[in-house]
Amino acid sequence: MHIEEQLANMGLGLPSPIKVPAGVKLPFSFVRVYDGQAYISGHGPQNADGSIAGPLGKVGVDLSVEQGYEAARLVGLSMLGSLKRELGDLDRISAWLRVHGMVNCAPDFAQQPAVINGFSDLILALYAERGAHARSAVGMAALPFNMAVEIEALVAIN
């Protein structure tokens, strides 16, 4: 089954392109294709209209682990939206190679892997063995726009 059909069957859709806050300039590509790979810049959670999705703040202080997990899942949809716009077809992804997950959290928070599982679980559900990836899940003192989660990735493409 094609990835977009699977998303529809799961009741999920891809968000519109990111709408950054007024006065913010992002002088880079969200997806850079080179030599059979797509390098995916850090993405945050998005609403369907492309705006930054809340809740905002630190996981373990302002948000629960479950809310962080859902934010990471939204990051997956955000990233898939960028890949769709760049590649034209999400089925061009032959392998998810590397995922670097960052969690905005308090210094004593230690459940980053449980948060980033929201992203990994979505990718594995959609891509099965092609979705298996190497991964880091780390805590950060702050993230842009006070987002709870930011994730970057590397995929192989056909």
C-alpha positions in Angstrom: 0.0 0.0 0.0 1.3 3.5 -0.8 2.4 5.7 2.1 -0.3 8.4 1.4 -3.0 5.7 1.3 -1.8 4.4 4.6 -1.9 7.9 6.1 -5.4 8.4 4.9 -6.4 5.0 6.4 -4.9 6.1 9.7 -7.0 9.3 9.5 -3.9 11.5 9.1 -3.0 14.2 6.7 0.0 16.2 5.8 0.2 19.9 6.9 0.6 22.8 4.6 4.1 24.4 4.3 5.4 25.9 7.5 4.1 29.4 8.4 6.9 31.0 10.4 6.2 33.8 12.9 6.4 37.4 11.5 9.9 38.7 11.2 11.6 35.2 11.1 13.8 34.4 8.2 14.8 30.7 7.5 17.6 30.9 4.9 17.9 27.2 4.3 16.1 24.3 2.6 13.8 22.0 4.6 14.9 19.1 2.4 18.2 19.0 0.5 18.5 16.2 -2.0 22.0 15.1 -2.9 23.5 11.8 -4.3 20.5 9.5 -3.6 19.8 10.9 -0.1 17.5 13.5 1.3 18.9 15.5 4.3 15.9 16.8 6.3 16.4 20.0 8.4 15.0 20.2 11.9 11.2 20.2 11.9 8.8 21.0 14.6 5.2 20.1 15.2 2.7 21.7 12.8 -1.1 22.2 12.6 -2.8 21.4 9.4 -2.6 25.0 8.2 1.2 25.0 8.6 1.4 27.0 11.8 3.5 25.8 14.7 1.4 23.4 16.8 1.2 23.6 20.6 1.3 23.0 23.4 4.6 24.8 23.7 7.1 24.5 26.5 9.2 22.0 28.3 8.3 18.3 28.5 8.3 17.3 32.1 7.4 20.8 33.3 4.8 22.3 31.0 3.9 19.1 29.0 3.5 15.5 29.9 5.5 12.7 28.2 2.3 11.8 26.4 1.9 15.4 25.0 5.6 15.2 24.0 5.0 11.9 22.2 2.1 13.5 20.3 4.2 16.5 19.4 6.9 14.1 18.0 4.2 12.4 16.0 3.1 15.7 14.5 6.8 16.4 13.7 6.7 13.2 11.6 3.7 14.5 9.6 5.5 17.9 9.2 8.6 16.1 7.9 6.6 13.9 5.6 4.8 17.0 4.2 8.2 18.6 3.4 9.4 15.4 1.8 6.2 15.1 -0.3 6.7 18.7 -1.6 10.3 18.0 -2.5 10.2 14.5 -3.8 6.7 14.4 -5.2 6.1 10.9 -3.9 6.7 9.6 -0.4 7.2 6.1 -1.9 10.5 7.3 -3.3 11.9 6.8 0.2 13.8 3.5 0.1 15.1 3.7 3.7 15.0 5.9 6.8 18.7 6.1 7.8 19.1 8.4 10.7 16.8 10.4 13.1 18.0 13.0 15.6 15.3 13.9 18.1 15.6 16.9 20.4 13.3 17.5 23.3 12.9 20.8 25.1 13.0 19.7 28.7 14.1 20.4 32.2 17.7 19.5 33.2 16.5 16.5 35.3 14.1 15.1 32.6 15.4 11.7 31.3 12.5 10.3 29.2 13.6 11.7 25.8 13.4 8.3 24.1 9.7 7.9 25.2 8.9 11.3 23.6 10.8 10.7 20.3 9.0 7.3 20.0 6.0 9.3 18.8 8.0 10.0 15.6 9.6 6.6 15.3 6.3 4.7 15.9 4.7 6.7 13.0 7.6 6.1 10.6 7.7 2.4 11.4 3.9 2.0 11.0 4.1 3.6 7.6 7.3 2.2 6.2 7.8 -1.1 8.1 11.4 -2.4 7.5 12.2 0.7 5.3 11.4 2.8 8.4 14.0 1.1 10.7 16.5 3.9 11.5 19.4 4.8 13.7 18.3 7.3 16.3 19.4 9.8 19.0 17.0 11.3 21.5 18.5 14.1 23.5 17.4 16.9 25.8 17.8 20.5 25.1 17.6 23.6 27.3 15.5 25.4 24.7 14.2 24.9 21.2 13.2 27.5 18.6 9.8 29.2 19.2 9.6 27.2 22.5 8.6 24.1 20.6 8.6 20.9 22.7 10.2 18.8 20.0 12.5 19.2 17.0 13.6 16.4 14.8 16.0 16.1 11.8 16.6 13.1 9.6 18.4 11.5 6.7 16.6 9.2 4.2 17.7 7.2 1.1 15.7 7.9 -2.0 15.1 6.2 -5.4 
